[in-house]
Amino acid sequence: MREASTRIADGGRIVIPADFRKCLGIQEGDVVVIRLQDSELRVVPLRQALARARELTAQYIPRDRSLVQELTAERRKDGE
């Protein structure tokens, strides 16, 4: 586990050390998800958060099923 100290700057800004950003694969301008969990602030790259969400939902949705196609079909039917 890595640790670093940093200060809270104006407007609540926190500088993430360069080696941490590198490990997370994030760059300036990237979107991250911040989560308050068990009194800890966690920073997760958006792509990682989305991948985790896909993993969690995949266990409930068969691979051969397309929720997008089902929703589109429902919307078309409702529009008739």
Helices and strands as residue ranges (DSSP letters): G 10-12, H 18-24, E 32-37, E 40-45, H 46-58, H 67-79
